[in-house]
Amino acid sequence: MTSSVHSLTFCGIPKAYFQVDVSYVLRKLWILFFPFRHRSWSRKRKLLDPFANPIDADSVNQAAGQRLLPPSEDLNAPDLYIPVMSFVTYVLLIGLLRGTEGKFTPQVMGEWASMGLITVVLEVLLIRVSLFLAQSPRVVWVDLVAYSGYKFVGLAFSTTCALLASFLPSGRIYVSLAVLLYVSLMMGLFLLRSFRRLLRSDTQSGDVSMPSSFDTHLWDAQHARRNYVLLFIALLQIPIYLLLGVRTWARLGPSN
């Protein structure tokens, strides 16, 4: 019995989201920390075989007989391996950071893990509603979870910096805050450029010919709404990072 890689699922999630290699991870991390250095944000596509098996769950994002390629074949494709691993790393670092202050308890890990998961769920819902109101092309919910989960890369890095800064005699909070602001801004830029391509996918892959009755004012209004959505998604990262970053260090108190 044979099946496509895309048809394999894990808890309802296509396994293609977890099939990445070291090269992909390193290049993706580079993009997350330095999105302004990345030039091409377009997703790669391939033509669907009309004689292949029925369309699987991973090919929901398709237009004009095309399917978006998975992370193993496209650097710009969202994956779940990096979000999951960075989330686990972030929670473990929180426990270590609390331990160095002598304030670790068994409830710490569950507390911050729950807060992180709830934050992702709420953010995905906000983004989904915003995309719906902007009448944007549909984005698979798994992709939204992956994009939201990338924030834990920056949170894990900023928590590591907070841990190292705890050995400084002074200025710990300023070092931590500077790193946190940087990663939040980079995450906002990463999402802005990623979603900008997704929101324009309907005009890039479909029939771009304009009917005679095309209302330019309606198109301009829709374009403006989508720009507001992009700005909202980008700016949303700052309060989220403040919630999961600064609040963590504030609860630690000064070093003893």
C-alpha positions as protocol buffer text, in pm:
chain_id: "A"
residue {
  index: 1
  type: MET
  ca { x: 0 y: 0 z: 0 }
}
residue {
  index: 2
  type: THR
  ca { x: 146 y: 333 z: -105 }
}
residue {
  index: 3
  type: SER
  ca { x: 42 y: 688 z: -37 }
}
residue {
  index: 4
  type: SER
  ca { x: 165 y: 1037 z: -96 }
}
residue {
  index: 5
  type: VAL
  ca { x: 375 y: 1211 z: 167 }
}
residue {
  index: 6
  type: HIS
  ca { x: 111 y: 1480 z: 183 }
}
residue {
  index: 7
  type: SER
  ca { x: -163 y: 1231 z: 266 }
}
residue {
  index: 8
  type: LEU
  ca { x: 13 y: 1107 z: 577 }
}
residue {
  index: 9
  type: THR
  ca { x: -120 y: 1278 z: 884 }
}
residue {
  index: 10
  type: PHE
  ca { x: -29 y: 1308 z: 1248 }
}
residue {
  index: 11
  type: CYS
  ca { x: -323 y: 1399 z: 1471 }
}
residue {
  index: 12
  type: GLY
  ca { x: -496 y: 1537 z: 1162 }
}
residue {
  index: 13
  type: ILE
  ca { x: -192 y: 1747 z: 1062 }
}
residue {
  index: 14
  type: PRO
  ca { x: -6 y: 1653 z: 742 }
}
residue {
  index: 15
  type: LYS
  ca { x: 338 y: 1516 z: 826 }
}
residue {
  index: 16
  type: ALA
  ca { x: 487 y: 1733 z: 554 }
}
residue {
  index: 17
  type: TYR
  ca { x: 481 y: 2017 z: 809 }
}
residue {
  index: 18
  type: PHE
  ca { x: 740 y: 1829 z: 1015 }
}
residue {
  index: 19
  type: GLN
  ca { x: 958 y: 1703 z: 731 }
}
residue {
  index: 20
  type: VAL
  ca { x: 1246 y: 1949 z: 733 }
}
residue {
  index: 21
  type: ASP
  ca { x: 1623 y: 1916 z: 726 }
}
residue {
  index: 22
  type: VAL
  ca { x: 1910 y: 2099 z: 895 }
}
residue {
  index: 23
  type: SER
  ca { x: 1959 y: 2329 z: 597 }
}
residue {
  index: 24
  type: TYR
  ca { x: 1594 y: 2437 z: 603 }
}
residue {
  index: 25
  type: VAL
  ca { x: 1599 y: 2500 z: 979 }
}
residue {
  index: 26
  type: LEU
  ca { x: 1915 y: 2712 z: 965 }
}
residue {
  index: 27
  type: ARG
  ca { x: 1793 y: 2918 z: 670 }
}
residue {
  index: 28
  type: LYS
  ca { x: 1450 y: 2963 z: 828 }
}
residue {
  index: 29
  type: LEU
  ca { x: 1605 y: 3083 z: 1154 }
}
residue {
  index: 30
  type: TRP
  ca { x: 1811 y: 3332 z: 957 }
}
residue {
  index: 31
  type: ILE
  ca { x: 1494 y: 3466 z: 795 }
}
residue {
  index: 32
  type: LEU
  ca { x: 1318 y: 3492 z: 1132 }
}
residue {
  index: 33
  type: PHE
  ca { x: 1601 y: 3695 z: 1285 }
}
residue {
  index: 34
  type: PHE
  ca { x: 1685 y: 3897 z: 973 }
}
residue {
  index: 35
  type: PRO
  ca { x: 1371 y: 3913 z: 755 }
}
residue {
  index: 36
  type: PHE
  ca { x: 1491 y: 4238 z: 597 }
}
residue {
  index: 37
  type: ARG
  ca { x: 1772 y: 4039 z: 429 }
}
residue {
  index: 38
  type: HIS
  ca { x: 1531 y: 3797 z: 262 }
}
residue {
  index: 39
  type: ARG
  ca { x: 1426 y: 3896 z: -89 }
}
residue {
  index: 40
  type: SER
  ca { x: 1183 y: 3644 z: -238 }
}
residue {
  index: 41
  type: TRP
  ca { x: 872 y: 3570 z: -28 }
}
residue {
  index: 42
  type: SER
  ca { x: 661 y: 3401 z: -293 }
}
residue {
  index: 43
  type: ARG
  ca { x: 538 y: 3048 z: -227 }
}
residue {
  index: 44
  type: LYS
  ca { x: 635 y: 2783 z: -480 }
}
residue {
  index: 45
  type: ARG
  ca { x: 361 y: 2586 z: -655 }
}
residue {
  index: 46
  type: LYS
  ca { x: 331 y: 2282 z: -876 }
}
residue {
  index: 47
  type: LEU
  ca { x: 61 y: 2171 z: -1114 }
}
residue {
  index: 48
  type: LEU
  ca { x: -185 y: 1915 z: -981 }
}
residue {
  index: 49
  type: ASP
  ca { x: -199 y: 1584 z: -1163 }
}
residue {
  index: 50
  type: PRO
  ca { x: -561 y: 1538 z: -1279 }
}
residue {
  index: 51
  type: PHE
  ca { x: -511 y: 1159 z: -1277 }
}
residue {
  index: 52
  type: ALA
  ca { x: -366 y: 1147 z: -923 }
}
residue {
  index: 53
  type: ASN
  ca { x: -547 y: 1037 z: -609 }
}
residue {
  index: 54
  type: PRO
  ca { x: -819 y: 1264 z: -464 }
}
residue {
  index: 55
  type: ILE
  ca { x: -698 y: 1592 z: -324 }
}
residue {
  index: 56
  type: ASP
  ca { x: -556 y: 1554 z: 26 }
}
residue {
  index: 57
  type: ALA
  ca { x: -582 y: 1778 z: 328 }
}
residue {
  index: 58
  type: ASP
  ca { x: -252 y: 1952 z: 254 }
}
residue {
  index: 59
  type: SER
  ca { x: -361 y: 2088 z: -82 }
}
residue {
  index: 60
  type: VAL
  ca { x: -640 y: 2315 z: 41 }
}
residue {
  index: 61
  type: ASN
  ca { x: -433 y: 2617 z: -62 }
}
residue {
  index: 62
  type: GLN
  ca { x: -461 y: 2585 z: -436 }
}
residue {
  index: 63
  type: ALA
  ca { x: -569 y: 2795 z: -727 }
}
residue {
  index: 64
  type: ALA
  ca { x: -588 y: 2737 z: -1100 }
}
residue {
  index: 65
  type: GLY
  ca { x: -498 y: 2369 z: -1061 }
}
residue {
  index: 66
  type: GLN
  ca { x: -189 y: 2437 z: -853 }
}
residue {
  index: 67
  type: ARG
  ca { x: -75 y: 2324 z: -510 }
}
residue {
  index: 68
  type: LEU
  ca { x: 156 y: 2500 z: -267 }
}
residue {
  index: 69
  type: LEU
  ca { x: 475 y: 2306 z: -201 }
}
residue {
  index: 70
  type: PRO
  ca { x: 556 y: 2183 z: 153 }
}
residue {
  index: 71
  type: PRO
  ca { x: 851 y: 2306 z: 366 }
}
residue {
  index: 72
  type: SER
  ca { x: 1075 y: 2028 z: 236 }
}
residue {
  index: 73
  type: GLU
  ca { x: 1054 y: 2187 z: -109 }
}
residue {
  index: 74
  type: ASP
  ca { x: 994 y: 2554 z: -32 }
}
residue {
  index: 75
  type: LEU
  ca { x: 1182 y: 2771 z: 219 }
}
residue {
  index: 76
  type: ASN
  ca { x: 889 y: 3015 z: 238 }
}
residue {
  index: 77
  type: ALA
  ca { x: 642 y: 2743 z: 334 }
}
residue {
  index: 78
  type: PRO
  ca { x: 541 y: 2737 z: 704 }
}
residue {
  index: 79
  type: ASP
  ca { x: 644 y: 2433 z: 908 }
}
residue {
  index: 80
  type: LEU
  ca { x: 555 y: 2307 z: 1254 }
}
residue {
  index: 81
  type: TYR
  ca { x: 891 y: 2156 z: 1349 }
}
residue {
  index: 82
  type: ILE
  ca { x: 1053 y: 2491 z: 1437 }
}
residue {
  index: 83
  type: PRO
  ca { x: 748 y: 2624 z: 1630 }
}
residue {
  index: 84
  type: VAL
  ca { x: 713 y: 2305 z: 1836 }
}
residue {
  index: 85
  type: MET
  ca { x: 1084 y: 2277 z: 1918 }
}
residue {
  index: 86
  type: SER
  ca { x: 1116 y: 2647 z: 1999 }
}
residue {
  index: 87
  type: PHE
  ca { x: 805 y: 2632 z: 2219 }
}
residue {
  index: 88
  type: VAL
  ca { x: 951 y: 2341 z: 2420 }
}
residue {
  index: 89
  type: THR
  ca { x: 1284 y: 2523 z: 2443 }
}
residue {
  index: 90
  type: TYR
  ca { x: 1111 y: 2840 z: 2560 }
}
residue {
  index: 91
  type: VAL
  ca { x: 924 y: 2659 z: 2839 }
}
residue {
  index: 92
  type: LEU
  ca { x: 1241 y: 2480 z: 2954 }
}
residue {
  index: 93
  type: LEU
  ca { x: 1434 y: 2808 z: 2957 }
}
residue {
  index: 94
  type: ILE
  ca { x: 1162 y: 2970 z: 3167 }
}
residue {
  index: 95
  type: GLY
  ca { x: 1204 y: 2691 z: 3422 }
}
residue {
  index: 96
  type: LEU
  ca { x: 1581 y: 2734 z: 3416 }
}
residue {
  index: 97
  type: LEU
  ca { x: 1553 y: 3109 z: 3454 }
}
residue {
  index: 98
  type: ARG
  ca { x: 1322 y: 3071 z: 3752 }
}
residue {
  index: 99
  type: GLY
  ca { x: 1556 y: 2812 z: 3897 }
}
residue {
  index: 100
  type: THR
  ca { x: 1855 y: 3044 z: 3887 }
}
residue {
  index: 101
  type: GLU
  ca { x: 1653 y: 3287 z: 4099 }
}
residue {
  index: 102
  type: GLY
  ca { x: 1552 y: 3016 z: 4344 }
}
residue {
  index: 103
  type: LYS
  ca { x: 1186 y: 3058 z: 4249 }
}
residue {
  index: 104
  type: PHE
  ca { x: 1127 y: 2740 z: 4051 }
}
residue {
  index: 105
  type: THR
  ca { x: 818 y: 2535 z: 4134 }
}
residue {
  index: 106
  type: PRO
  ca { x: 667 y: 2232 z: 3956 }
}
residue {
  index: 107
  type: GLN
  ca { x: 380 y: 2451 z: 3840 }
}
residue {
  index: 108
  type: VAL
  ca { x: 607 y: 2689 z: 3649 }
}
residue {
  index: 109
  type: MET
  ca { x: 641 y: 2473 z: 3340 }
}
residue {
  index: 110
  type: GLY
  ca { x: 269 y: 2410 z: 3305 }
}
residue {
  index: 111
  type: GLU
  ca { x: 182 y: 2769 z: 3381 }
}
residue {
  index: 112
  type: TRP
  ca { x: 394 y: 2918 z: 3105 }
}
residue {
  index: 113
  type: ALA
  ca { x: 321 y: 2637 z: 2860 }
}
residue {
  index: 114
  type: SER
  ca { x: -51 y: 2700 z: 2905 }
}
residue {
  index: 115
  type: MET
  ca { x: -5 y: 3074 z: 2865 }
}
residue {
  index: 116
  type: GLY
  ca { x: 192 y: 3023 z: 2546 }
}
residue {
  index: 117
  type: LEU
  ca { x: -67 y: 2787 z: 2397 }
}
residue {
  index: 118
  type: ILE
  ca { x: -356 y: 3014 z: 2489 }
}
residue {
  index: 119
  type: THR
  ca { x: -174 y: 3308 z: 2332 }
}
residue {
  index: 120
  type: VAL
  ca { x: -129 y: 3116 z: 2007 }
}
residue {
  index: 121
  type: VAL
  ca { x: -495 y: 3012 z: 1999 }
}
residue {
  index: 122
  type: LEU
  ca { x: -616 y: 3367 z: 2059 }
}
residue {
  index: 123
  type: GLU
  ca { x: -378 y: 3511 z: 1803 }
}
residue {
  index: 124
  type: VAL
  ca { x: -485 y: 3258 z: 1538 }
}
residue {
  index: 125
  type: LEU
  ca { x: -849 y: 3341 z: 1603 }
}
residue {
  index: 126
  type: LEU
  ca { x: -780 y: 3715 z: 1578 }
}
residue {
  index: 127
  type: ILE
  ca { x: -590 y: 3671 z: 1252 }
}
residue {
  index: 128
  type: ARG
  ca { x: -859 y: 3442 z: 1110 }
}
residue {
  index: 129
  type: VAL
  ca { x: -1132 y: 3695 z: 1190 }
}
residue {
  index: 130
  type: SER
  ca { x: -922 y: 3979 z: 1048 }
}
residue {
  index: 131
  type: LEU
  ca { x: -863 y: 3789 z: 725 }
}
residue {
  index: 132
  type: PHE
  ca { x: -1235 y: 3714 z: 698 }
}
residue {
  index: 133
  type: LEU
  ca { x: -1329 y: 4079 z: 748 }
}
residue {
  index: 134
  type: ALA
  ca { x: -1074 y: 4181 z: 484 }
}
residue {
  index: 135
  type: GLN
  ca { x: -1226 y: 3927 z: 241 }
}
residue {
  index: 136
  type: SER
  ca { x: -881 y: 3781 z: 186 }
}
residue {
  index: 137
  type: PRO
  ca { x: -803 y: 3442 z: 30 }
}
residue {
  index: 138
  type: ARG
  ca { x: -848 y: 3151 z: 265 }
}
residue {
  index: 139
  type: VAL
  ca { x: -541 y: 3050 z: 467 }
}
residue {
  index: 140
  type: VAL
  ca { x: -523 y: 2697 z: 610 }
}
residue {
  index: 141
  type: TRP
  ca { x: -552 y: 2701 z: 989 }
}
residue {
  index: 142
  type: VAL
  ca { x: -239 y: 2486 z: 1023 }
}
residue {
  index: 143
  type: ASP
  ca { x: -44 y: 2754 z: 839 }
}
residue {
  index: 144
  type: LEU
  ca { x: -175 y: 3017 z: 1080 }
}
residue {
  index: 145
  type: VAL
  ca { x: -67 y: 2806 z: 1378 }
}
residue {
  index: 146
  type: ALA
  ca { x: 278 y: 2764 z: 1224 }
}
residue {
  index: 147
  type: TYR
  ca { x: 320 y: 3136 z: 1157 }
}
residue {
  index: 148
  type: SER
  ca { x: 204 y: 3220 z: 1509 }
}
residue {
  index: 149
  type: GLY
  ca { x: 430 y: 2955 z: 1660 }
}
residue {
  index: 150
  type: TYR
  ca { x: 741 y: 3109 z: 1506 }
}
residue {
  index: 151
  type: LYS
  ca { x: 731 y: 3372 z: 1778 }
}
residue {
  index: 152
  type: PHE
  ca { x: 871 y: 3119 z: 2026 }
}
residue {
  index: 153
  type: VAL
  ca { x: 1202 y: 3129 z: 1839 }
}
residue {
  index: 154
  type: GLY
  ca { x: 1245 y: 3492 z: 1937 }
}
residue {
  index: 155
  type: LEU
  ca { x: 1106 y: 3430 z: 2286 }
}
residue {
  index: 156
  type: ALA
  ca { x: 1350 y: 3144 z: 2344 }
}
residue {
  index: 157
  type: PHE
  ca { x: 1637 y: 3363 z: 2225 }
}
residue {
  index: 158
  type: SER
  ca { x: 1533 y: 3660 z: 2437 }
}
residue {
  index: 159
  type: THR
  ca { x: 1487 y: 3434 z: 2741 }
}
residue {
  index: 160
  type: THR
  ca { x: 1838 y: 3299 z: 2685 }
}
residue {
  index: 161
  type: CYS
  ca { x: 1968 y: 3656 z: 2676 }
}
residue {
  index: 162
  type: ALA
  ca { x: 1779 y: 3729 z: 2997 }
}
residue {
  index: 163
  type: LEU
  ca { x: 1941 y: 3426 z: 3155 }
}
residue {
  index: 164
  type: LEU
  ca { x: 2288 y: 3543 z: 3051 }
}
residue {
  index: 165
  type: ALA
  ca { x: 2211 y: 3902 z: 3151 }
}
residue {
  index: 166
  type: SER
  ca { x: 2117 y: 3784 z: 3500 }
}
residue {
  index: 167
  type: PHE
  ca { x: 2489 y: 3757 z: 3571 }
}
residue {
  index: 168
  type: LEU
  ca { x: 2538 y: 4126 z: 3498 }
}
residue {
  index: 169
  type: PRO
  ca { x: 2570 y: 4350 z: 3804 }
}
residue {
  index: 170
  type: SER
  ca { x: 2321 y: 4597 z: 3654 }
}
residue {
  index: 171
  type: GLY
  ca { x: 2129 y: 4676 z: 3339 }
}
residue {
  index: 172
  type: ARG
  ca { x: 1976 y: 4330 z: 3310 }
}
residue {
  index: 173
  type: ILE
  ca { x: 1629 y: 4453 z: 3232 }
}
residue {
  index: 174
  type: TYR
  ca { x: 1755 y: 4693 z: 2965 }
}
residue {
  index: 175
  type: VAL
  ca { x: 1949 y: 4421 z: 2783 }
}
residue {
  index: 176
  type: SER
  ca { x: 1650 y: 4188 z: 2798 }
}
residue {
  index: 177
  type: LEU
  ca { x: 1409 y: 4456 z: 2682 }
}
residue {
  index: 178
  type: ALA
  ca { x: 1632 y: 4558 z: 2390 }
}
residue {
  index: 179
  type: VAL
  ca { x: 1654 y: 4198 z: 2268 }
}
residue {
  index: 180
  type: LEU
  ca { x: 1281 y: 4147 z: 2316 }
}
residue {
  index: 181
  type: LEU
  ca { x: 1192 y: 4458 z: 2117 }
}
residue {
  index: 182
  type: TYR
  ca { x: 1422 y: 4353 z: 1834 }
}
residue {
  index: 183
  type: VAL
  ca { x: 1281 y: 4001 z: 1798 }
}
residue {
  index: 184
  type: SER
  ca { x: 923 y: 4131 z: 1822 }
}
residue {
  index: 185
  type: LEU
  ca { x: 985 y: 4383 z: 1544 }
}
residue {
  index: 186
  type: MET
  ca { x: 1154 y: 4119 z: 1329 }
}
residue {
  index: 187
  type: MET
  ca { x: 864 y: 3881 z: 1387 }
}
residue {
  index: 188
  type: GLY
  ca { x: 621 y: 4154 z: 1285 }
}
residue {
  index: 189
  type: LEU
  ca { x: 818 y: 4220 z: 968 }
}
residue {
  index: 190
  type: PHE
  ca { x: 838 y: 3848 z: 893 }
}
residue {
  index: 191
  type: LEU
  ca { x: 461 y: 3805 z: 926 }
}
residue {
  index: 192
  type: LEU
  ca { x: 388 y: 4123 z: 733 }
}
residue {
  index: 193
  type: ARG
  ca { x: 589 y: 4008 z: 431 }
}
residue {
  index: 194
  type: SER
  ca { x: 468 y: 3649 z: 453 }
}
residue {
  index: 195
  type: PHE
  ca { x: 100 y: 3741 z: 477 }
}
residue {
  index: 196
  type: ARG
  ca { x: 133 y: 4008 z: 211 }
}
residue {
  index: 197
  type: ARG
  ca { x: 208 y: 3735 z: -39 }
}
residue {
  index: 198
  type: LEU
  ca { x: -76 y: 3519 z: 93 }
}
residue {
  index: 199
  type: LEU
  ca { x: -328 y: 3804 z: 74 }
}
residue {
  index: 200
  type: ARG
  ca { x: -232 y: 3873 z: -285 }
}
residue {
  index: 201
  type: SER
  ca { x: -240 y: 3510 z: -396 }
}
residue {
  index: 202
  type: ASP
  ca { x: -581 y: 3553 z: -557 }
}
residue {
  index: 203
  type: THR
  ca { x: -447 y: 3812 z: -802 }
}
residue {
  index: 204
  type: GLN
  ca { x: -118 y: 3633 z: -869 }
}
residue {
  index: 205
  type: SER
  ca { x: -237 y: 3281 z: -943 }
}
residue {
  index: 206
  type: GLY
  ca { x: -586 y: 3315 z: -1080 }
}
residue {
  index: 207
  type: ASP
  ca { x: -745 y: 3492 z: -1371 }
}
residue {
  index: 208
  type: VAL
  ca { x: -616 y: 3846 z: -1344 }
}
residue {
  index: 209
  type: SER
  ca { x: -819 y: 3981 z: -1634 }
}
residue {
  index: 210
  type: MET
  ca { x: -1060 y: 4250 z: -1524 }
}
residue {
  index: 211
  type: PRO
  ca { x: -1425 y: 4236 z: -1636 }
}
residue {
  index: 212
  type: SER
  ca { x: -1580 y: 4541 z: -1796 }
}
residue {
  index: 213
  type: SER
  ca { x: -1790 y: 4599 z: -1485 }
}
residue {
  index: 214
  type: PHE
  ca { x: -1489 y: 4590 z: -1254 }
}
residue {
  index: 215
  type: ASP
  ca { x: -1529 y: 4845 z: -976 }
}
residue {
  index: 216
  type: THR
  ca { x: -1192 y: 5009 z: -912 }
}
residue {
  index: 217
  type: HIS
  ca { x: -1323 y: 5181 z: -599 }
}
residue {
  index: 218
  type: LEU
  ca { x: -1433 y: 4848 z: -453 }
}
residue {
  index: 219
  type: TRP
  ca { x: -1093 y: 4696 z: -533 }
}
residue {
  index: 220
  type: ASP
  ca { x: -913 y: 4992 z: -372 }
}
residue {
  index: 221
  type: ALA
  ca { x: -1128 y: 4956 z: -59 }
}
residue {
  index: 222
  type: GLN
  ca { x: -1051 y: 4586 z: -38 }
}
residue {
  index: 223
  type: HIS
  ca { x: -681 y: 4654 z: -91 }
}
residue {
  index: 224
  type: ALA
  ca { x: -687 y: 4912 z: 189 }
}
residue {
  index: 225
  type: ARG
  ca { x: -858 y: 4669 z: 426 }
}
residue {
  index: 226
  type: ARG
  ca { x: -593 y: 4409 z: 356 }
}
residue {
  index: 227
  type: ASN
  ca { x: -318 y: 4661 z: 426 }
}
residue {
  index: 228
  type: TYR
  ca { x: -481 y: 4740 z: 761 }
}
residue {
  index: 229
  type: VAL
  ca { x: -493 y: 4367 z: 836 }
}
residue {
  index: 230
  type: LEU
  ca { x: -122 y: 4334 z: 758 }
}
residue {
  index: 231
  type: LEU
  ca { x: -41 y: 4627 z: 987 }
}
residue {
  index: 232
  type: PHE
  ca { x: -258 y: 4481 z: 1262 }
}
residue {
  index: 233
  type: ILE
  ca { x: -88 y: 4141 z: 1241 }
}
residue {
  index: 234
  type: ALA
  ca { x: 258 y: 4301 z: 1252 }
}
residue {
  index: 235
  type: LEU
  ca { x: 183 y: 4535 z: 1545 }
}
residue {
  index: 236
  type: LEU
  ca { x: 8 y: 4256 z: 1735 }
}
residue {
  index: 237
  type: GLN
  ca { x: 346 y: 4093 z: 1794 }
}
residue {
  index: 238
  type: ILE
  ca { x: 467 y: 4370 z: 2027 }
}
residue {
  index: 239
  type: PRO
  ca { x: 205 y: 4323 z: 2303 }
}
residue {
  index: 240
  type: ILE
  ca { x: 232 y: 3944 z: 2269 }
}
residue {
  index: 241
  type: TYR
  ca { x: 609 y: 3955 z: 2319 }
}
residue {
  index: 242
  type: LEU
  ca { x: 567 y: 4194 z: 2610 }
}
residue {
  index: 243
  type: LEU
  ca { x: 318 y: 3956 z: 2769 }
}
residue {
  index: 244
  type: LEU
  ca { x: 533 y: 3646 z: 2731 }
}
residue {
  index: 245
  type: GLY
  ca { x: 870 y: 3818 z: 2771 }
}
residue {
  index: 246
  type: VAL
  ca { x: 880 y: 4123 z: 2995 }
}
residue {
  index: 247
  type: ARG
  ca { x: 617 y: 3985 z: 3230 }
}
residue {
  index: 248
  type: THR
  ca { x: 837 y: 3680 z: 3281 }
}
residue {
  index: 249
  type: TRP
  ca { x: 1138 y: 3882 z: 3390 }
}
residue {
  index: 250
  type: ALA
  ca { x: 927 y: 4123 z: 3595 }
}
residue {
  index: 251
  type: ARG
  ca { x: 807 y: 3831 z: 3804 }
}
residue {
  index: 252
  type: LEU
  ca { x: 1161 y: 3718 z: 3864 }
}
residue {
  index: 253
  type: GLY
  ca { x: 1255 y: 4030 z: 4049 }
}
residue {
  index: 254
  type: PRO
  ca { x: 1612 y: 4155 z: 4095 }
}
residue {
  index: 255
  type: SER
  ca { x: 1901 y: 3915 z: 4120 }
}
residue {
  index: 256
  type: ASN
  ca { x: 2018 y: 3827 z: 4463 }
}
